[in-house]
Every structure is written in structure tokens, then in C-alpha cells.
Amino acid sequence: MLKSLSNFTLAVSTLVGTIIGVGMFSLPYAAAISGIIPVIFYLVVLGILVTLLHLMYGEIVLRTSTKHRLAGYAEVYFGSWGKIIGSFIFFVNLYLALLVYLVVGGEFLRIIFSGFLNFSSQVGSIILAIIGFSVVFKGIKLAGWVDFFMVAAIVLLIFSFVFYAFDLADTDNLIKFSSVDSIFFPYGIILFALAGGSAIPEIRSFFKTSTKNYYKAIILGTIIPVFVYIVFTLAVVSISGVSTSREAIAGLSDFLGSGFIKYGAVVGFLAVITSFFIIGLNLKNSFQLDFKLSVLVSFVLTVGVPMYLFFSGFSDFIKLISLAGGVMGGLEALLIIFLWLKARKKGTQIPEYSLSLKTGLVFLLAIMFLLGIVYEVIYTI
């Protein structure tokens, strides 16, 4: 019982750690642009839809007798063309995510150590890469335990901030609403902030003897970040209002003092590194399982591509998040939906859980993500 509980806790914390990342710090800025009500609406609705997608992905994993990642499952159910399309979506999506974490994580490290170890954000990104990829090289068990303690620290720090900042909150900042033209602005940002599909195959390994708690871990691990995001966004926007900065932290310095910058940077770095672990691990495992590459080659490809992109100058925080969330996240959602439909007919195993969804609902879900892709392509790229 104790072991089962421990594995369940590790699975939940791994998924929570994958989801709660740098996207959280873009949410208050999105609220300052479009209004707090639209952002909360998006968080709740997309939170439900992403939970559904994660459960679909989990069912795909359980219906397939061989172990894969997204690209591999696409090949199993759609052949060679499926693998090509799935590989493009999978690798571009995760590489963009790692790139975002390198960009912002390096800045967080620079802020944390400023004053006694002064280095550039690029050096901070290199330090982040060394720490993150070292854990990736060791594997899921180490990442699970590290994620558990870091997620606990993140949640504690966030709610400590909320409690500390309560007296400075101005509810008038929460009722201000920007132009209707910006009502769709948060979509891609929030979809990126809620993305955690890369952890779904990974956390399956925590339930080797029984998967009865697998779907519970998926649901809980997806819902917890939604609650944390809402509390964090309300707290920041209630203080800084229209002065909210792109990464949320700098805009609070005039209200909470410069000392808070370091505090916020610590929270930010923990949020970045926990997601970095699982996404990097998912990439490495895909190269090994889906493309039969060696451990060394898989690791080099996992490390090399995001580092190359980073040093090539891809560093626009908000644009990268919108692209990764609205476009690549939307394409990944469509792929998961079609894989789920296929796996229900051609899966080789009986899953421990099975979703009962009406065809019309699945169709509407696909249309919604398709429209989101079109919007982000027009207004972001």
C-alpha cells in the first residue's frame, strides 16, 4: 500500500512538474492584456479539455502493447506517414518548449545569483542545461523524486507569495478589461502553460503491476496546475494591474521591492527545471524507443538541438510560447484525438479505463483546436 501510494504521488508530482513551468509566468501578462475573466475562463475550459486529451493519450498508451512516445504511436496506428507527421509535431513542440525554458530559466538564474556571482543570462542557460540534462541522462526515477520535492517547493512558495501580497491587492485591478480585440490573445499562452502530454507515457512506468490509479494520477496531475495558475494570476494582477510585466516578476518590484525579484526568480527557476526534466527525458526516450538510436546519440540529439537554437538567437519569450502552445500544441491535440479514435479500433490490449465520448463532442474538440491553430498562425507568425 505504501509503495503504491508513493508511486501514485510520484506520478502526480511528475505530471504537475511537467505542466507547471515558465508558462505560468506569462499568464498574468495575458490577463493584463485581455482581462482576468477571459483568462480564468480559458484556464477552466482548456483545463477540462487538456485533461480529456491527457486521458485520451493515457488510453492510447494502455491499448498499445509496445512502448513508444507520440511519434511511435503515430507510426503504429497510421504507418510511415503517421510517423513522419507525428515526429514533426512531437519534436518541434518539445524542442520549442526546451528552448523557452532555456531562454527564461537562464534569466532566472542570473537574477538569483546577481550581486555576488554576476553572469549573463546566456551563462545561466548553460548552467540550467547542465543541471537539467544531467537528470535527463539518469532517467525517470530520479526525475520523479526531484520533481516531487521541487513541485512541493513551488506550490509552497507560490502560496507564501499570495499570503504575503494579500494586503497589497487592489480588487479594482481585477475588473479592468482591455479591448475585445485581444480576447483571443491568451489562448496559445494558456494552452502552452497547460501542456503536459509528454509526461503521460513517462508516468505509466510508475504503475508496473497495476494501472488502476493511472487515470486518477492523470486527472489530479492536470487539475492541480489549473488551480495554482488561477491563484497565482489573481495575486499578481491584483497587485500590478496594467503594469504587469511579460514574465510577471519584474512588474511587481515597484510594489513589493527589489528583494522580491530574487524570490520570484527562485520560484520561476524551480518551475522551469521541473518541466525541463520530463520534456528532455521524453525526447531522449523517443529517440531510443521510436527510432532505435543508442543512448548516447539520443542524448546528444536531445541536448544539441535546443542549445543550437538558443545560441542562434531564438529568444522572443511570448512569441515562442504562443507558437508552441497555439500552433504546435494544437497540432499535437489533433494528433492525439485521431490516434485515440484509431487505438479504440486497432489497439492490441484491453485498457484499465476507457473514455465514453460522443462522436459529436470529439468532432467539436478537433474543430476548436483547428481554429486555434489558424488564429495563432495569422496573428503570431
VMD Tcl script that draws the C-alpha trace (Angstrom):
set ca {
  {0.00 0.00 0.00}
  {2.81 2.39 0.94}
  {4.67 1.62 -2.27}
  {1.52 2.10 -4.34}
  {0.83 5.43 -2.64}
  {4.42 6.51 -3.21}
  {4.27 5.66 -6.91}
  {0.93 7.47 -7.24}
  {2.39 10.56 -5.55}
  {5.46 10.47 -7.77}
  {3.29 10.10 -10.87}
  {1.10 13.08 -9.91}
  {4.08 15.25 -8.97}
  {5.84 14.35 -12.23}
  {2.83 15.44 -14.29}
  {2.32 18.57 -12.19}
  {6.02 19.36 -12.51}
  {5.85 18.95 -16.27}
  {2.84 21.24 -16.60}
  {3.81 23.98 -14.14}
  {6.60 25.68 -15.98}
  {7.55 29.00 -17.43}
  {4.10 29.34 -19.00}
  {2.75 30.21 -15.56}
  {4.68 33.48 -15.57}
  {3.10 34.61 -18.84}
  {-0.47 34.23 -17.53}
  {-0.65 37.49 -15.53}
  {0.58 39.40 -18.59}
  {-2.12 37.72 -20.69}
  {-4.67 38.78 -18.06}
  {-3.38 42.35 -18.15}
  {-3.89 42.41 -21.92}
  {-7.26 40.66 -22.27}
  {-8.74 40.86 -18.75}
  {-8.79 38.47 -15.79}
  {-12.22 36.98 -16.61}
  {-11.24 35.70 -20.08}
  {-8.03 34.21 -18.68}
  {-9.85 32.36 -15.88}
  {-12.44 31.19 -18.42}
  {-9.69 29.86 -20.69}
  {-7.93 28.19 -17.76}
  {-11.08 26.37 -16.66}
  {-12.29 25.36 -20.14}
  {-8.88 24.48 -21.56}
  {-8.04 22.77 -18.26}
  {-11.01 20.44 -18.79}
  {-10.15 19.86 -22.45}
  {-6.46 19.23 -21.76}
  {-7.42 16.77 -19.00}
  {-9.53 14.98 -21.59}
  {-6.62 14.95 -24.05}
  {-4.28 13.57 -21.39}
  {-6.79 10.81 -20.61}
  {-7.02 10.04 -24.34}
  {-3.24 9.78 -24.52}
  {-3.21 7.56 -21.45}
  {-5.77 5.26 -23.06}
  {-3.62 5.08 -26.21}
  {-0.67 4.02 -24.04}
  {-2.75 1.32 -22.33}
  {-4.24 -0.02 -25.58}
  {-0.80 -0.47 -27.19}
  {1.31 -3.49 -26.28}
  {4.64 -1.88 -27.25}
  {6.22 1.15 -25.57}
  {6.50 4.34 -27.60}
  {6.23 8.09 -27.46}
  {3.94 10.21 -29.63}
  {5.88 9.69 -32.88}
  {6.00 5.93 -32.30}
  {2.27 5.67 -31.59}
  {1.59 7.63 -34.79}
  {3.59 5.01 -36.73}
  {1.81 2.10 -35.01}
  {-1.66 3.36 -35.96}
  {-1.04 5.38 -39.15}
  {2.06 3.81 -40.69}
  {5.16 5.57 -42.04}
  {3.33 8.79 -42.91}
  {1.93 8.88 -39.41}
  {5.43 8.61 -38.02}
  {6.65 11.49 -40.21}
  {3.78 13.77 -39.19}
  {3.90 12.64 -35.57}
  {7.68 13.12 -35.40}
  {7.41 16.65 -36.78}
  {4.73 17.65 -34.27}
  {6.38 15.86 -31.36}
  {9.94 17.07 -31.84}
  {9.16 20.66 -32.85}
  {6.77 21.02 -29.91}
  {9.20 19.68 -27.31}
  {12.23 21.43 -28.75}
  {10.32 24.74 -28.66}
  {9.39 24.05 -25.04}
  {13.01 23.33 -24.07}
  {14.06 26.49 -25.91}
  {11.56 28.58 -23.94}
  {12.85 27.08 -20.69}
  {16.45 27.82 -21.65}
  {15.62 31.43 -22.51}
  {13.72 32.23 -19.33}
  {15.49 29.82 -16.98}
  {18.84 31.40 -17.71}
  {17.45 34.83 -16.85}
  {16.00 33.50 -13.59}
  {19.41 32.09 -12.62}
  {21.10 35.39 -13.46}
  {18.69 37.23 -11.15}
  {19.09 34.70 -8.34}
  {22.88 35.00 -8.24}
  {23.17 38.70 -9.11}
  {25.10 40.67 -6.51}
  {27.67 38.03 -5.64}
  {28.02 35.94 -8.81}
  {27.39 38.20 -11.76}
  {26.97 36.35 -15.04}
  {24.89 36.78 -18.17}
  {21.57 35.07 -18.84}
  {23.33 33.01 -21.52}
  {25.69 31.60 -18.90}
  {22.63 30.93 -16.74}
  {21.10 28.99 -19.62}
  {24.24 26.85 -19.87}
  {24.06 26.13 -16.13}
  {20.39 25.22 -16.49}
  {21.23 22.91 -19.38}
  {23.95 21.15 -17.37}
  {21.62 20.56 -14.41}
  {18.58 19.63 -16.47}
  {20.25 17.30 -18.95}
  {22.18 15.55 -16.18}
  {18.89 14.47 -14.61}
  {17.54 13.56 -18.07}
  {20.54 11.26 -18.58}
  {19.82 9.47 -15.27}
  {16.17 8.65 -16.06}
  {12.57 8.79 -14.85}
  {13.02 7.56 -11.27}
  {15.45 10.33 -10.38}
  {13.31 12.87 -12.25}
  {10.23 11.68 -10.34}
  {11.77 12.20 -6.92}
  {13.36 15.52 -7.90}
  {10.03 16.69 -9.33}
  {8.20 15.69 -6.14}
  {10.34 17.92 -3.91}
  {10.53 20.77 -6.43}
  {6.77 20.78 -7.05}
  {6.18 20.88 -3.29}
  {8.59 23.83 -3.07}
  {6.91 25.64 -5.98}
  {3.41 25.32 -4.52}
  {4.66 26.41 -1.08}
  {6.50 29.44 -2.49}
  {3.55 30.50 -4.64}
  {1.07 30.37 -1.79}
  {3.56 32.09 0.52}
  {3.74 34.89 -2.03}
  {-0.06 35.07 -2.21}
  {-0.30 35.30 1.58}
  {2.48 37.91 1.77}
  {1.00 40.04 -1.00}
  {-2.61 39.87 0.20}
  {-2.53 43.28 1.92}
  {-1.27 44.95 -1.28}
  {-4.01 43.56 -3.51}
  {-6.35 46.03 -5.21}
  {-9.52 44.36 -6.45}
  {-10.09 47.21 -8.90}
  {-7.24 45.77 -10.96}
  {-9.25 42.57 -11.43}
  {-12.27 44.20 -13.04}
  {-10.38 46.14 -15.69}
  {-10.91 44.73 -19.16}
  {-8.87 45.52 -22.23}
  {-10.01 45.67 -25.84}
  {-12.32 42.95 -27.14}
  {-9.80 42.55 -29.98}
  {-7.42 40.91 -27.52}
  {-9.90 38.38 -26.13}
  {-8.22 35.51 -28.01}
  {-4.70 36.61 -27.06}
  {-4.41 34.23 -24.04}
  {-5.36 31.09 -25.98}
  {-1.94 29.93 -27.17}
  {-0.22 31.07 -23.98}
  {-2.63 29.13 -21.75}
  {-2.55 26.03 -23.94}
  {1.24 26.05 -23.63}
  {1.01 26.57 -19.86}
  {-1.30 23.55 -19.51}
  {0.59 21.21 -21.82}
  {1.83 18.05 -20.10}
  {1.25 15.31 -22.65}
  {4.95 14.48 -22.78}
  {4.68 13.09 -19.24}
  {1.76 10.74 -19.92}
  {3.84 7.81 -21.26}
  {6.54 8.53 -18.68}
  {4.32 8.27 -15.60}
  {2.94 4.95 -16.87}
  {6.23 3.42 -15.61}
  {5.21 4.22 -12.02}
  {2.38 1.66 -12.30}
  {4.17 -1.50 -13.39}
  {1.98 -4.06 -11.61}
  {-1.34 -2.23 -11.70}
  {-2.58 0.74 -13.68}
  {-5.87 1.24 -11.83}
  {-4.61 4.55 -10.41}
  {-3.12 5.70 -13.73}
  {-6.16 7.69 -14.85}
  {-6.56 9.19 -11.35}
  {-2.96 10.43 -11.48}
  {-3.62 11.95 -14.92}
  {-6.73 13.80 -13.73}
  {-5.24 15.06 -10.48}
  {-1.91 15.94 -12.08}
  {-3.67 18.10 -14.70}
  {-6.17 19.80 -12.38}
  {-3.70 20.91 -9.69}
  {-1.83 23.27 -12.06}
  {-5.11 24.91 -13.13}
  {-5.88 25.78 -9.51}
  {-2.31 27.02 -8.88}
  {-2.41 29.13 -12.06}
  {-5.68 30.83 -11.12}
  {-4.43 31.72 -7.64}
  {-1.09 32.98 -8.96}
  {-2.65 35.05 -11.76}
  {-5.22 36.64 -9.44}
  {-2.50 37.53 -6.93}
  {-0.15 39.13 -9.45}
  {-2.76 41.05 -11.43}
  {-4.48 42.30 -8.26}
  {-1.18 43.95 -7.31}
  {0.41 45.17 -10.55}
  {-2.68 45.52 -12.77}
  {-1.90 47.04 -16.18}
  {1.74 47.36 -15.11}
  {2.15 43.59 -15.15}
  {5.35 42.64 -16.96}
  {5.73 39.88 -19.54}
  {7.26 37.46 -17.05}
  {5.13 38.74 -14.09}
  {8.06 39.20 -11.69}
  {9.71 42.48 -12.78}
  {6.38 44.32 -12.77}
  {5.98 43.58 -9.05}
  {9.24 45.19 -7.98}
  {7.67 48.66 -7.62}
  {5.04 47.21 -5.27}
  {6.96 44.55 -3.33}
  {10.51 45.88 -3.54}
  {13.58 44.71 -5.44}
  {14.19 41.91 -2.93}
  {11.09 40.17 -4.23}
  {12.71 39.78 -7.63}
  {15.07 37.12 -6.27}
  {12.20 35.35 -4.51}
  {10.19 35.25 -7.71}
  {13.21 34.11 -9.70}
  {13.64 31.12 -7.37}
  {10.01 30.12 -7.94}
  {10.50 30.63 -11.66}
  {13.63 28.52 -11.83}
  {12.00 25.65 -9.93}
  {9.00 25.80 -12.27}
  {11.30 25.75 -15.30}
  {13.59 22.93 -14.22}
  {10.82 20.50 -13.24}
  {9.26 20.74 -16.72}
  {12.69 20.62 -18.32}
  {13.43 17.22 -16.76}
  {10.42 15.36 -18.15}
  {10.38 17.01 -21.56}
  {14.07 16.26 -22.06}
  {13.55 12.70 -20.85}
  {10.62 12.25 -23.24}
  {12.75 13.40 -26.17}
  {15.61 11.05 -25.28}
  {13.27 8.10 -24.82}
  {11.56 8.78 -28.15}
  {14.88 8.63 -29.98}
  {15.64 5.33 -28.25}
  {12.21 3.66 -28.43}
  {10.78 5.04 -31.67}
  {13.94 5.40 -33.75}
  {16.12 2.70 -32.14}
  {19.05 5.07 -31.61}
  {21.72 4.45 -28.99}
  {21.57 6.08 -25.57}
  {24.49 8.36 -26.42}
  {23.15 9.52 -29.79}
  {19.69 10.06 -28.29}
  {21.17 12.15 -25.50}
  {23.27 14.24 -27.89}
  {20.25 14.98 -30.09}
  {18.18 15.91 -27.04}
  {20.83 18.34 -25.84}
  {22.19 19.64 -29.12}
  {19.13 20.96 -30.96}
  {17.71 23.31 -28.28}
  {21.20 24.58 -27.44}
  {21.87 25.31 -31.12}
  {18.54 27.16 -31.49}
  {19.24 29.13 -28.33}
  {22.63 30.34 -29.48}
  {21.19 31.10 -32.92}
  {19.11 33.87 -31.38}
  {15.61 32.41 -30.97}
  {14.66 34.21 -27.75}
  {11.30 36.03 -28.07}
  {9.56 34.71 -24.94}
  {5.89 35.49 -25.70}
  {6.09 34.63 -29.41}
  {7.78 31.30 -28.68}
  {5.10 30.41 -26.10}
  {2.23 31.39 -28.42}
  {3.75 29.39 -31.28}
  {4.48 26.35 -29.11}
  {1.05 26.42 -27.46}
  {-1.42 27.60 -30.09}
  {0.12 26.03 -33.20}
  {2.25 23.04 -32.17}
  {0.11 22.31 -29.10}
  {-2.99 22.42 -31.29}
  {-1.44 20.05 -33.84}
  {-0.45 17.68 -31.03}
  {-4.01 17.76 -29.69}
  {-5.40 16.86 -33.15}
  {-2.93 14.01 -33.48}
  {-3.86 12.62 -30.05}
  {-7.57 12.78 -30.92}
  {-7.10 10.83 -34.16}
  {-4.72 8.37 -32.50}
  {-7.29 7.75 -29.78}
  {-10.01 7.07 -32.35}
  {-7.72 4.64 -34.15}
  {-6.45 2.94 -30.99}
  {-10.01 2.19 -29.88}
  {-10.45 0.10 -33.04}
  {-6.99 -1.37 -33.54}
  {-5.45 -1.41 -30.07}
  {-3.98 -4.79 -29.06}
  {-4.66 -4.54 -25.32}
  {-7.71 -4.03 -23.15}
  {-7.14 -0.79 -21.20}
  {-7.83 -0.38 -17.48}
  {-10.05 2.59 -18.34}
  {-11.90 3.65 -21.47}
  {-13.42 7.05 -22.25}
  {-17.01 7.13 -23.49}
  {-17.25 10.20 -25.71}
  {-19.90 11.07 -28.27}
  {-18.65 11.44 -31.85}
  {-20.05 14.98 -31.99}
  {-18.07 16.03 -28.92}
  {-14.83 14.63 -30.35}
  {-15.54 16.42 -33.64}
  {-16.14 19.75 -31.86}
  {-12.97 19.27 -29.86}
  {-10.97 18.80 -33.06}
  {-12.58 21.84 -34.71}
  {-11.77 24.03 -31.71}
  {-8.08 23.15 -31.80}
  {-8.00 23.61 -35.58}
  {-9.47 27.11 -35.27}
  {-6.92 27.89 -32.57}
  {-4.11 26.89 -34.92}
  {-5.47 29.14 -37.66}
  {-5.74 32.08 -35.26}
  {-2.17 31.70 -33.97}
  {-0.75 31.31 -37.48}
  {-2.45 34.53 -38.62}
  {-1.67 36.68 -35.57}
  {1.60 35.27 -34.25}
  {3.74 34.03 -37.12}
}
mol new
graphics top color blue
foreach p $ca { graphics top sphere $p radius 0.5 }
foreach p [lrange $ca 0 end-1] q [lrange $ca 1 end] { graphics top cylinder $p $q radius 0.2 }
display resetview
